Amino acid sequence: MRIQRILATTAALTCLTTLSACKEGGQAAPPGASASSAPSASAGAAGGAAADGPLVRAQQYMRQWAGCENLSAKADDPRIPRGAFPKVGQWSVTEIGVCSTTAEKSDIVIAVPGDMKEFQAGYKKYVMDRIAGGDGAYGLFSNVIVGKDFVAFPTLPETSMALVRSEMRVLTCNPTAPVPQGYKREKPLVEDCNLSDFVPAEDGSGSPNFETPQNPSGQEKPGQPKNGSLGLPRAGSIAELRALVSNSPLACKQHFSTDPEAVAIESIDYQPAIKGNAADWGVTGRALCGQPAGERRAHDLSWLDTVGDMRKLQTKAKAAQQADLKDDGKLRATASMLLVGENIAVETNDPAARFVLYQQQFLYLNCTPGFSAPSGYRLEKSQVEGCVLTNYEPDHPMG
């Protein structure tokens, strides 16, 4: 499912942006963003790149976050675009190289400027000249990622999203380019540009924009089917909740515990939606369904919750989803989805269990930007802005 954006434009944009990874206050970025601080290459460089040169060091740094194989410094390498990308001698660039990712089967062009401020100033002027020439949308979806002493131009937003998990940042110089709430905003080396870890993409495949309105408040009848909400289930205690879900595939009949030490158990494949102190999430009672570690590691884990403050629970769950989505636009497949009732909740990553729970009128709290559900499925307001309650799981962004 593609994530919708506030920004939309029909202009065809060339991917060109710069970043100088700097901290707040204009200080130089941490050494982690520098090609010179990257691990030494374990193998010799290929295609004319010096084995101990900045291109190889940039490659080794980026390999910590994304694929960067088959490095070449040959000017005639077909992977290097022949368009407006900076060339040697332009904007103080001293070297140009290119490598290929593995998972996405895409490329990353690498530029090594002698003076990063001069590079950023050159890019800013280029953007402003394009805007002055009538291309007002130019630079909104730039996809250039900058470290301290090198610049990466990935061909896919997915690669950029991986790289900004490091100290590398995206630079945008179009005055209307936003940095949505929830993303880092750092000071570039030139005025009137933005450095951030927000990766814009015209097709919606970049970083999720959590400021996008989502609640179906414009619908005359937000509940589906057309006769409105079917209501939500409730229970007066953990024991009642256990009885309520007893016919689902949740392993609550065979393995059940309310012991705090047992409830705190999780495994690499089964992780709760609620992390830390459950009381901070508005939860008043909690139980674990599933097999704690024994002869084999813990498995078939799900959690049951009684909730005293549903708004607090949904607010914390929204923040957790946003933090997860921010990395790569996907939710972890091992993390439990939060299904809520009126005063109860179930955390599970078992699709079969969720199917049965939907029949009992539990609804999934979905805070994915741009989510919508087809007619016939329930889509109702949650207690927090930017989320909905639904029983629809389309191409779920769990990776």
KEKE-3310 file (N, C-alpha, C; in steps of 0.2 Angstrom, whole numbers, plus 5000, padded with zeros to 4 digits):
npx = (5004:5003:5010:5001:5005:5006:5011:5010:5014:5014:5025:5039:5053:5071:5082:5091:5100:5108:5117:5125:5131:5128:5127:5115:5116:5126:5138:5151:5147:5146:5160:5155:5148:5157:5167:5180:5181:5176:5176:5191:5193:5190:5193:5202:5199:5188:5187:5195:5194:5204:5211:5212:5206:5194:5182:5181:5181:5169:5160:5162:5157:5144:5140:5137:5124:5116:5116:5131:5139:5151:5159:5164:5174:5175:5172:5164:5155:5140:5130:5131:5122:5118:5113:5109:5117:5131:5147:5164:5174:5163:5155:5165:5168:5178:5179:5170:5160:5151:5140:5132:5116:5110:5098:5087:5091:5097:5106:5119:5125:5141:5148:5162:5166:5177:5175:5163:5154:5154:5149:5136:5131:5132:5122:5111:5110:5108:5095:5087:5089:5082:5069:5067:5066:5054:5051:5043:5042:5053:5066:5058:5056:5069:5083:5096:5109:5119:5135:5148:5159:5156:5144:5129:5119:5106:5096:5084:5071:5070:5083:5088:5081:5086:5100:5098:5097:5109:5122:5120:5111:5097:5096:5086:5082:5072:5061:5048:5048:5044:5048:5042:5033:5041:5053:5071:5078:5091:5105:5111:5125:5123:5112:5094:5090:5086:5091:5088:5081:5071:5064:5058:5046:5039:5030:5025:5033:5043:5048:5036:5023:5018:5010:4999:4982:4971:4959:4943:4934:4927:4917:4900:4894:4905:4907:4907:4898:4885:4876:4882:4892:4896:4899:4910:4919:4919:4925:4925:4936:4953:4951:4938:4940:4949:4940:4932:4940:4942:4939:4947:4962:4972:4984:4978:4971:4979:4991:4993:4996:4997:5007:5019:5033:5032:5023:5031:5039:5046:5050:5061:5053:5040:5034:5028:5015:5015:5027:5039:5033:5017:5007:5010:5004:4991:4986:4978:4978:4986:4990:4999:4998:5003:5018:5030:5049:5056:5061:5062:5064:5053:5037:5022:5016:5005:4996:4985:4975:4968:4960:4962:4963:4959:4962:4975:4982:4980:4987:5000:5003:5001:5013:5023:5020:5023:5037:5042:5038:5045:5058:5059:5047:5039:5030:5037:5036:5037:5032:5018:5001:4990:4974:4959:4945:4931:4936:4947:4961:4970:4986:4994:5003:4997:4989:4978:4972:4968:4959:4948:4946:4942:4929:4923:4921:4932:4944:4958:4970:4976:4989:4995:5000:4988:4980:4966:4950:4941:4924:4912:4920:4925:4928:4933:4933:4947:4953:4963:4971:4975:4975:4965:4952:4950:4945:4951:4965:4974:4987:4996:5008:5018:5034)
npy = (4994:5011:5026:5040:5058:5075:5083:5085:5084:5087:5089:5083:5078:5080:5071:5078:5084:5091:5087:5092:5084:5091:5096:5103:5121:5122:5115:5104:5088:5072:5060:5048:5051:5053:5049:5047:5041:5029:5011:5002:4996:4979:4973:4976:4991:4994:4998:5010:5017:5022:5011:5016:5028:5042:5038:5024:5024:5030:5021:5010:5015:5018:5005:5000:5003:5002:4992:4993:4990:4984:4995:5009:5020:5025:5036:5034:5024:5016:5017:5030:5044:5055:5067:5081:5079:5083:5086:5081:5095:5103:5113:5111:5097:5083:5070:5057:5043:5027:5014:4999:4994:4979:4973:4981:4982:4994:5009:5019:5035:5043:5057:5067:5081:5094:5105:5106:5116:5124:5115:5114:5127:5128:5119:5124:5136:5131:5125:5136:5143:5135:5136:5150:5149:5145:5132:5128:5118:5111:5102:5098:5085:5080:5069:5067:5063:5068:5066:5070:5072:5068:5064:5056:5050:5041:5030:5026:5029:5020:5016:5029:5030:5021:5025:5037:5033:5033:5046:5053:5065:5072:5086:5099:5113:5120:5132:5129:5116:5104:5099:5087:5086:5076:5073:5075:5090:5099:5111:5117:5121:5132:5146:5145:5133:5115:5102:5086:5070:5066:5058:5063:5058:5057:5048:5043:5033:5036:5043:5041:5053:5060:5070:5070:5071:5059:5054:5048:5060:5067:5059:5056:5045:5038:5025:5008:4994:5003:5006:5012:5011:4995:4993:4990:4977:4973:4970:4966:4962:4954:4940:4939:4944:4934:4923:4929:4928:4915:4906:4909:4907:4911:4906:4905:4896:4885:4890:4902:4917:4929:4933:4946:4944:4934:4940:4949:4943:4940:4936:4934:4933:4936:4950:4962:4974:4984:4992:4993:5001:4995:5003:5016:5016:5017:5005:4993:4980:4965:4951:4936:4926:4910:4901:4902:4903:4887:4871:4875:4891:4905:4905:4908:4919:4931:4945:4950:4964:4974:4990:5006:5019:5023:5032:5036:5024:5023:5034:5032:5020:5025:5033:5023:5016:5025:5028:5015:5014:5025:5021:5012:5013:5002:4991:4981:4963:4955:4961:4964:4967:4980:4977:4983:4985:4992:4994:4986:4977:4968:4961:4954:4945:4936:4931:4923:4923:4936:4937:4930:4938:4950:4946:4946:4959:4967:4979:4985:4996:5008:5017:5021:5033:5039:5028:5018:5010:4998:4999:4990:4986:4989:5006:5017:5031:5034:5037:5046:5058:5055:5042:5027:5015:4999:4984:4980:4973:4977:4972:4973:4984:4976:4970)
npz = (5000:4996:5002:5005:5001:5008:4999:4981:4964:4947:4940:4931:4940:4941:4950:4962:4975:4990:5005:5019:5032:5046:5063:5075:5076:5067:5068:5064:5057:5066:5066:5061:5049:5040:5026:5028:5040:5038:5039:5033:5016:5013:5002:4986:4977:4963:4945:4944:4956:4969:4981:4994:4994:4994:4988:4990:5004:5006:5001:5009:5021:5018:5016:5029:5030:5018:5003:4993:4980:4968:4964:4954:4946:4933:4920:4910:4914:4913:4922:4928:4927:4913:4915:4924:4935:4947:4940:4939:4944:4945:4956:4966:4965:4966:4963:4955:4957:4956:4963:4965:4973:4981:4986:4981:4968:4962:4959:4966:4965:4968:4974:4977:4985:4986:4994:5005:5008:4997:4987:4992:4991:4977:4973:4979:4971:4959:4960:4963:4952:4943:4948:4946:4932:4930:4934:4947:4956:4957:4965:4976:4978:4979:4980:4986:4996:5009:5017:5028:5020:5008:4995:4991:4978:4978:4967:4971:4983:4994:4996:5000:5012:5020:5021:5028:5041:5046:5050:5039:5029:5020:5009:5005:4995:4989:4993:4997:5002:5013:5030:5039:5054:5067:5061:5060:5060:5054:5053:5038:5028:5020:5019:5020:5016:5019:5030:5034:5040:5033:5019:5004:4991:4976:4972:4983:4990:4999:5015:5028:5030:5044:5046:5038:5036:5042:5049:5045:5045:5036:5031:5029:5036:5046:5051:5044:5040:5030:5040:5050:5065:5072:5085:5099:5107:5125:5142:5159:5166:5166:5167:5161:5148:5144:5143:5133:5122:5120:5110:5099:5089:5098:5110:5123:5131:5134:5138:5150:5159:5172:5179:5182:5178:5169:5159:5154:5146:5130:5112:5098:5088:5092:5097:5109:5107:5116:5125:5139:5154:5157:5163:5160:5147:5149:5153:5164:5168:5163:5153:5148:5134:5128:5125:5136:5136:5136:5133:5120:5112:5118:5111:5100:5106:5113:5120:5132:5137:5149:5149:5156:5151:5136:5127:5130:5128:5114:5109:5113:5106:5093:5092:5093:5082:5072:5074:5070:5057:5052:5049:5037:5031:5034:5045:5057:5055:5065:5076:5087:5082:5087:5093:5097:5109:5118:5131:5132:5125:5113:5109:5095:5083:5075:5061:5059:5072:5073:5063:5068:5080:5074:5070:5082:5084:5087:5083:5073:5077:5066:5061:5049:5037:5025:5025:5019:5018:5009:5003:5014:5023:5040:5045:5056:5067:5078:5094:5093:5083:5066:5066:5063:5066:5061:5052:5041:5032:5020:5009:5019:5027:5033:5035)
capx = (5000:5008:5008:5000:5008:5003:5014:5009:5015:5014:5031:5044:5059:5077:5084:5097:5100:5114:5117:5131:5129:5130:5123:5112:5121:5131:5144:5153:5144:5150:5164:5152:5145:5163:5170:5187:5180:5173:5181:5195:5190:5193:5196:5204:5194:5188:5185:5198:5194:5209:5209:5212:5203:5187:5176:5181:5179:5162:5157:5162:5153:5137:5138:5134:5117:5113:5121:5135:5144:5153:5161:5167:5176:5175:5168:5159:5151:5133:5126:5131:5117:5121:5110:5112:5121:5137:5152:5171:5175:5157:5153:5171:5168:5185:5179:5163:5159:5145:5140:5125:5113:5108:5091:5083:5094:5097:5112:5121:5131:5144:5152:5167:5167:5183:5173:5156:5150:5154:5144:5129:5129:5131:5116:5106:5109:5105:5088:5084:5088:5077:5063:5066:5065:5047:5050:5042:5042:5060:5069:5053:5057:5076:5085:5103:5110:5125:5138:5152:5164:5154:5137:5126:5113:5103:5091:5077:5070:5071:5090:5089:5078:5091:5106:5097:5097:5116:5122:5119:5105:5094:5096:5082:5083:5066:5058:5042:5049:5043:5051:5036:5034:5043:5059:5076:5080:5098:5107:5115:5131:5120:5105:5087:5090:5085:5094:5084:5081:5064:5065:5052:5046:5033:5026:5023:5037:5048:5047:5029:5022:5013:5005:4994:4976:4968:4953:4937:4929:4923:4912:4894:4894:4912:4907:4905:4894:4882:4871:4886:4897:4894:4901:4917:4918:4921:4926:4926:4942:4957:4947:4932:4944:4952:4935:4930:4944:4944:4938:4952:4968:4977:4985:4976:4968:4984:4997:4991:4999:4996:5013:5023:5039:5029:5020:5037:5043:5045:5055:5063:5048:5034:5036:5022:5014:5016:5034:5040:5028:5011:5003:5011:5000:4984:4984:4976:4979:4989:4991:5002:4995:5008:5023:5037:5054:5058:5065:5063:5063:5046:5033:5015:5015:5001:4995:4978:4975:4962:4963:4958:4963:4960:4966:4983:4985:4981:4992:5007:5003:5002:5020:5027:5020:5027:5044:5043:5037:5050:5064:5058:5040:5035:5030:5040:5032:5037:5029:5011:4997:4986:4967:4956:4938:4930:4940:4951:4965:4974:4992:4995:5005:4994:4984:4972:4969:4965:4953:4943:4944:4937:4922:4920:4921:4939:4947:4965:4972:4980:4991:4999:4997:4985:4976:4959:4947:4935:4917:4910:4925:4924:4933:4930:4937:4950:4953:4969:4971:4980:4974:4959:4951:4948:4946:4954:4972:4976:4994:4998:5015:5023:5039)
capy = (5000:5017:5031:5047:5063:5081:5086:5082:5089:5084:5091:5078:5081:5077:5069:5082:5088:5090:5087:5092:5082:5095:5096:5109:5126:5123:5112:5098:5082:5067:5057:5043:5053:5055:5044:5046:5037:5022:5005:5001:4991:4973:4971:4981:4995:4992:5003:5016:5020:5021:5007:5019:5034:5044:5034:5017:5025:5032:5014:5006:5019:5016:4997:4999:5005:5000:4989:4997:4985:4985:5002:5011:5028:5026:5042:5031:5019:5017:5018:5037:5048:5060:5073:5087:5077:5087:5083:5083:5102:5107:5113:5108:5090:5081:5063:5054:5036:5024:5008:4996:4990:4972:4971:4985:4982:5001:5012:5025:5039:5046:5063:5069:5088:5097:5110:5105:5122:5126:5111:5115:5133:5127:5115:5129:5141:5127:5124:5143:5145:5131:5139:5156:5148:5142:5125:5130:5112:5108:5101:5096:5078:5078:5063:5067:5061:5070:5065:5076:5074:5065:5065:5050:5051:5035:5030:5024:5032:5015:5017:5035:5029:5017:5029:5043:5031:5035:5053:5056:5069:5075:5093:5102:5120:5123:5136:5126:5109:5103:5094:5086:5084:5070:5071:5079:5096:5101:5117:5116:5126:5138:5148:5144:5126:5111:5096:5082:5063:5065:5057:5064:5054:5059:5042:5040:5027:5038:5043:5043:5060:5059:5076:5069:5070:5052:5052:5049:5064:5070:5055:5057:5040:5035:5018:5004:4995:5010:5008:5014:5007:4989:4993:4986:4972:4975:4965:4969:4959:4949:4933:4940:4945:4928:4919:4931:4926:4908:4903:4911:4903:4913:4900:4907:4890:4880:4894:4909:4919:4936:4935:4951:4941:4930:4945:4953:4938:4941:4933:4938:4932:4938:4956:4965:4981:4988:4991:4996:5000:4995:5008:5022:5016:5017:4998:4992:4973:4962:4944:4933:4919:4907:4896:4905:4899:4881:4867:4879:4898:4907:4905:4908:4924:4936:4948:4953:4970:4979:4997:5012:5025:5021:5038:5036:5018:5024:5039:5028:5015:5029:5035:5017:5014:5030:5026:5009:5016:5030:5018:5010:5013:4996:4989:4974:4957:4951:4965:4963:4973:4981:4977:4986:4985:4998:4995:4980:4976:4961:4962:4948:4945:4930:4933:4919:4925:4943:4936:4928:4944:4954:4944:4948:4967:4970:4983:4986:5003:5008:5024:5022:5038:5038:5022:5018:5004:4998:4998:4984:4985:4994:5011:5021:5036:5032:5042:5050:5061:5052:5035:5024:5008:4995:4977:4978:4973:4976:4972:4976:4986:4973:4968)
capz = (5000:4995:5007:5002:5004:5007:4993:4975:4959:4941:4936:4931:4943:4942:4957:4964:4982:4994:5012:5023:5038:5052:5069:5076:5077:5062:5070:5059:5059:5069:5062:5058:5043:5035:5022:5030:5046:5037:5039:5027:5012:5014:4995:4982:4973:4956:4941:4944:4962:4973:4987:5001:4992:4997:4985:4993:5011:5006:4999:5015:5026:5016:5017:5035:5030:5012:4998:4988:4977:4961:4964:4948:4945:4926:4918:4905:4917:4910:4928:4930:4923:4909:4915:4928:4941:4947:4937:4941:4943:4946:4964:4969:4965:4963:4961:4954:4957:4956:4965:4965:4979:4980:4987:4976:4961:4960:4959:4970:4962:4974:4973:4983:4985:4990:4999:5005:5008:4990:4984:4994:4988:4970:4972:4980:4966:4953:4962:4963:4944:4940:4950:4943:4925:4929:4937:4954:4960:4956:4972:4981:4979:4978:4983:4987:5003:5010:5023:5030:5015:5001:4993:4988:4974:4976:4962:4974:4990:4999:4998:5004:5019:5024:5022:5033:5048:5049:5051:5032:5028:5014:5009:5000:4994:4987:4999:5000:5003:5021:5035:5043:5062:5069:5058:5062:5056:5056:5050:5032:5027:5017:5021:5017:5014:5025:5031:5038:5039:5029:5012:5000:4985:4972:4971:4990:4993:5003:5022:5029:5032:5049:5047:5033:5039:5041:5051:5040:5047:5030:5028:5033:5041:5046:5052:5039:5034:5030:5045:5056:5069:5075:5092:5101:5113:5132:5147:5166:5169:5162:5166:5156:5142:5142:5141:5127:5116:5120:5103:5094:5089:5103:5115:5130:5135:5136:5142:5152:5165:5173:5183:5179:5175:5163:5155:5152:5141:5122:5108:5092:5083:5095:5101:5111:5104:5122:5128:5145:5159:5154:5166:5156:5141:5151:5154:5171:5169:5157:5154:5142:5131:5124:5128:5138:5135:5139:5129:5114:5114:5118:5105:5100:5111:5112:5126:5134:5141:5151:5148:5160:5148:5129:5123:5131:5125:5107:5108:5114:5101:5087:5092:5092:5074:5068:5075:5066:5050:5050:5046:5030:5028:5035:5051:5058:5055:5072:5081:5087:5080:5093:5092:5103:5111:5122:5137:5132:5119:5112:5105:5092:5076:5072:5057:5060:5078:5071:5059:5073:5084:5070:5070:5088:5083:5089:5077:5073:5077:5060:5060:5043:5033:5019:5024:5018:5017:5004:5006:5016:5029:5045:5045:5061:5071:5084:5099:5092:5076:5062:5066:5062:5068:5055:5051:5034:5032:5013:5007:5025:5026:5038:5030)
cpx = (5004:5005:5007:5003:5004:5005:5012:5011:5015:5021:5036:5051:5065:5079:5091:5096:5106:5113:5124:5130:5132:5125:5119:5117:5127:5138:5145:5149:5149:5154:5161:5149:5151:5165:5177:5187:5177:5178:5185:5192:5194:5195:5198:5198:5194:5186:5188:5198:5200:5207:5208:5209:5196:5181:5175:5179:5172:5158:5157:5158:5146:5135:5135:5126:5113:5119:5125:5141:5146:5155:5165:5168:5177:5170:5163:5155:5144:5128:5126:5127:5121:5118:5113:5116:5128:5143:5159:5172:5169:5156:5159:5171:5175:5184:5171:5164:5152:5145:5133:5123:5112:5101:5086:5085:5094:5104:5113:5126:5134:5148:5156:5169:5174:5181:5165:5151:5149:5149:5137:5127:5128:5124:5110:5104:5106:5097:5084:5084:5083:5070:5061:5064:5058:5046:5049:5043:5048:5063:5064:5055:5065:5078:5093:5105:5118:5128:5143:5157:5162:5146:5135:5120:5110:5097:5084:5077:5071:5078:5091:5087:5083:5097:5104:5097:5104:5116:5121:5112:5103:5094:5091:5082:5077:5062:5052:5042:5048:5048:5046:5038:5036:5050:5064:5077:5086:5100:5112:5121:5129:5113:5099:5087:5088:5089:5090:5084:5074:5066:5059:5052:5039:5028:5023:5027:5042:5046:5039:5028:5016:5009:4999:4987:4973:4961:4947:4932:4925:4917:4906:4893:4901:4912:4905:4903:4890:4878:4875:4890:4893:4896:4908:4915:4921:4922:4928:4933:4946:4954:4942:4935:4946:4946:4932:4933:4946:4943:4942:4958:4973:4978:4984:4973:4974:4989:4994:4994:4998:5002:5017:5029:5037:5027:5026:5041:5041:5050:5056:5057:5041:5036:5029:5022:5016:5023:5034:5034:5021:5006:5004:5007:4993:4981:4983:4978:4982:4991:4995:4999:5001:5013:5029:5043:5055:5063:5067:5062:5055:5043:5026:5013:5010:4999:4988:4979:4968:4964:4958:4958:4965:4964:4973:4986:4985:4986:4999:5008:5004:5010:5024:5026:5024:5034:5046:5043:5042:5056:5064:5051:5036:5035:5033:5035:5032:5034:5021:5007:4992:4978:4964:4948:4937:4935:4946:4955:4968:4980:4994:4998:5002:4988:4977:4968:4965:4959:4947:4941:4940:4930:4919:4920:4927:4941:4954:4966:4978:4982:4996:4996:4994:4981:4969:4956:4942:4929:4915:4915:4923:4930:4930:4935:4941:4950:4959:4969:4976:4980:4967:4958:4948:4948:4948:4962:4974:4984:4997:5006:5020:5028:5043)
cpy = (5006:5022:5037:5052:5070:5084:5082:5087:5084:5085:5085:5081:5077:5076:5072:5086:5087:5090:5088:5090:5086:5094:5103:5114:5126:5119:5106:5092:5077:5063:5051:5044:5054:5049:5042:5042:5031:5017:5004:4996:4985:4970:4977:4985:4993:4998:5010:5019:5018:5017:5010:5027:5036:5040:5027:5018:5026:5025:5010:5009:5017:5009:4996:5000:5002:4996:4994:4993:4987:4992:5003:5018:5029:5031:5039:5025:5021:5019:5026:5041:5053:5067:5079:5085:5081:5082:5085:5091:5106:5107:5110:5101:5088:5074:5061:5046:5033:5017:5005:4993:4983:4971:4974:4985:4989:5003:5018:5029:5043:5052:5065:5076:5090:5102:5109:5111:5125:5122:5113:5122:5132:5124:5120:5134:5137:5127:5131:5145:5141:5134:5145:5155:5145:5136:5126:5124:5109:5108:5099:5089:5076:5072:5062:5067:5063:5068:5071:5077:5070:5065:5059:5052:5044:5035:5029:5027:5027:5015:5023:5034:5025:5021:5035:5040:5032:5043:5057:5060:5071:5082:5095:5110:5123:5126:5132:5119:5108:5098:5092:5085:5077:5068:5077:5085:5099:5107:5115:5121:5132:5140:5146:5137:5121:5105:5092:5074:5061:5064:5058:5060:5056:5054:5039:5035:5030:5038:5045:5050:5060:5065:5075:5068:5063:5051:5053:5054:5067:5066:5056:5051:5036:5028:5014:4997:5002:5011:5010:5009:5001:4988:4990:4982:4975:4969:4968:4967:4955:4943:4934:4940:4938:4923:4922:4929:4919:4904:4905:4907:4905:4907:4902:4901:4886:4884:4901:4911:4927:4938:4940:4949:4937:4935:4949:4949:4940:4937:4936:4938:4935:4944:4959:4972:4986:4987:4995:4995:5001:5001:5014:5022:5016:5010:4997:4985:4970:4955:4941:4926:4917:4904:4900:4900:4892:4877:4871:4886:4900:4908:4906:4914:4929:4939:4951:4959:4972:4986:5002:5018:5024:5026:5037:5030:5020:5029:5036:5023:5019:5031:5029:5015:5019:5029:5020:5011:5021:5027:5016:5010:5007:4995:4982:4968:4954:4955:4964:4969:4974:4981:4979:4985:4992:4999:4989:4981:4970:4963:4955:4949:4939:4932:4929:4921:4932:4942:4934:4934:4949:4952:4945:4956:4970:4974:4985:4994:5004:5016:5025:5028:5036:5032:5023:5011:5003:4997:4991:4982:4990:4999:5016:5026:5032:5037:5047:5052:5057:5045:5033:5017:5005:4988:4975:4978:4972:4976:4975:4978:4982:4969:4962)
cpz = (5000:5000:5004:5005:5003:5000:4987:4970:4952:4937:4937:4934:4943:4949:4959:4970:4985:5001:5015:5030:5044:5057:5070:5078:5072:5063:5065:5062:5062:5064:5058:5051:5038:5032:5025:5037:5045:5037:5033:5023:5013:5007:4991:4978:4966:4952:4942:4951:4966:4979:4993:4999:4995:4994:4989:5001:5011:5005:5006:5021:5024:5017:5024:5035:5024:5008:4994:4985:4970:4960:4958:4948:4938:4924:4913:4908:4916:4916:4930:4925:4919:4910:4920:4934:4941:4944:4940:4939:4944:4953:4968:4969:4962:4961:4960:4954:4957:4959:4964:4971:4976:4980:4982:4969:4958:4961:4964:4967:4968:4971:4979:4982:4989:4995:4999:5005:5001:4986:4986:4991:4980:4969:4973:4974:4960:4954:4961:4956:4941:4942:4947:4935:4924:4932:4944:4958:4960:4963:4977:4983:4978:4983:4984:4994:5005:5017:5024:5024:5008:5001:4989:4984:4973:4971:4965:4981:4995:5001:5002:5011:5023:5026:5028:5040:5051:5050:5044:5032:5021:5014:5003:5001:4991:4993:5002:5002:5011:5024:5040:5050:5063:5066:5060:5057:5058:5051:5044:5033:5023:5019:5017:5013:5020:5025:5036:5036:5035:5022:5008:4994:4982:4972:4978:4993:4997:5011:5023:5032:5037:5050:5042:5037:5037:5043:5046:5042:5042:5028:5033:5038:5041:5047:5046:5042:5035:5036:5051:5060:5072:5082:5093:5107:5120:5137:5153:5169:5164:5161:5161:5149:5139:5139:5134:5121:5116:5114:5098:5094:5094:5108:5122:5134:5138:5140:5143:5158:5166:5178:5179:5175:5169:5157:5151:5146:5134:5119:5102:5087:5085:5100:5103:5107:5110:5125:5134:5150:5156:5157:5163:5150:5143:5153:5162:5173:5163:5159:5147:5140:5127:5128:5130:5136:5139:5136:5122:5116:5114:5112:5106:5105:5109:5119:5126:5138:5143:5151:5152:5156:5140:5125:5124:5128:5117:5105:5108:5108:5094:5087:5091:5085:5070:5068:5071:5059:5047:5047:5039:5027:5030:5043:5052:5059:5062:5077:5081:5085:5086:5091:5098:5103:5114:5127:5138:5125:5119:5107:5102:5085:5072:5068:5058:5066:5076:5067:5063:5077:5080:5070:5076:5089:5086:5082:5078:5073:5072:5060:5054:5039:5027:5019:5023:5017:5012:5007:5008:5022:5034:5045:5050:5064:5077:5089:5099:5085:5073:5062:5065:5065:5062:5056:5045:5035:5024:5013:5013:5025:5031:5033:5033)
residu = (MET:ARG:ILE:GLN:ARG:ILE:LEU:ALA:THR:THR:ALA:ALA:LEU:THR:CYS:LEU:THR:THR:LEU:SER:ALA:CYS:LYS:GLU:GLY:GLY:GLN:ALA:ALA:PRO:PRO:GLY:ALA:SER:ALA:SER:SER:ALA:PRO:SER:ALA:SER:ALA:GLY:ALA:ALA:GLY:GLY:ALA:ALA:ALA:ASP:GLY:PRO:LEU:VAL:ARG:ALA:GLN:GLN:TYR:MET:ARG:GLN:TRP:ALA:GLY:CYS:GLU:ASN:LEU:SER:ALA:LYS:ALA:ASP:ASP:PRO:ARG:ILE:PRO:ARG:GLY:ALA:PHE:PRO:LYS:VAL:GLY:GLN:TRP:SER:VAL:THR:GLU:ILE:GLY:VAL:CYS:SER:THR:THR:ALA:GLU:LYS:SER:ASP:ILE:VAL:ILE:ALA:VAL:PRO:GLY:ASP:MET:LYS:GLU:PHE:GLN:ALA:GLY:TYR:LYS:LYS:TYR:VAL:MET:ASP:ARG:ILE:ALA:GLY:GLY:ASP:GLY:ALA:TYR:GLY:LEU:PHE:SER:ASN:VAL:ILE:VAL:GLY:LYS:ASP:PHE:VAL:ALA:PHE:PRO:THR:LEU:PRO:GLU:THR:SER:MET:ALA:LEU:VAL:ARG:SER:GLU:MET:ARG:VAL:LEU:THR:CYS:ASN:PRO:THR:ALA:PRO:VAL:PRO:GLN:GLY:TYR:LYS:ARG:GLU:LYS:PRO:LEU:VAL:GLU:ASP:CYS:ASN:LEU:SER:ASP:PHE:VAL:PRO:ALA:GLU:ASP:GLY:SER:GLY:SER:PRO:ASN:PHE:GLU:THR:PRO:GLN:ASN:PRO:SER:GLY:GLN:GLU:LYS:PRO:GLY:GLN:PRO:LYS:ASN:GLY:SER:LEU:GLY:LEU:PRO:ARG:ALA:GLY:SER:ILE:ALA:GLU:LEU:ARG:ALA:LEU:VAL:SER:ASN:SER:PRO:LEU:ALA:CYS:LYS:GLN:HIS:PHE:SER:THR:ASP:PRO:GLU:ALA:VAL:ALA:ILE:GLU:SER:ILE:ASP:TYR:GLN:PRO:ALA:ILE:LYS:GLY:ASN:ALA:ALA:ASP:TRP:GLY:VAL:THR:GLY:ARG:ALA:LEU:CYS:GLY:GLN:PRO:ALA:GLY:GLU:ARG:ARG:ALA:HIS:ASP:LEU:SER:TRP:LEU:ASP:THR:VAL:GLY:ASP:MET:ARG:LYS:LEU:GLN:THR:LYS:ALA:LYS:ALA:ALA:GLN:GLN:ALA:ASP:LEU:LYS:ASP:ASP:GLY:LYS:LEU:ARG:ALA:THR:ALA:SER:MET:LEU:LEU:VAL:GLY:GLU:ASN:ILE:ALA:VAL:GLU:THR:ASN:ASP:PRO:ALA:ALA:ARG:PHE:VAL:LEU:TYR:GLN:GLN:GLN:PHE:LEU:TYR:LEU:ASN:CYS:THR:PRO:GLY:PHE:SER:ALA:PRO:SER:GLY:TYR:ARG:LEU:GLU:LYS:SER:GLN:VAL:GLU:GLY:CYS:VAL:LEU:THR:ASN:TYR:GLU:PRO:ASP:HIS:PRO:MET:GLY)
# end
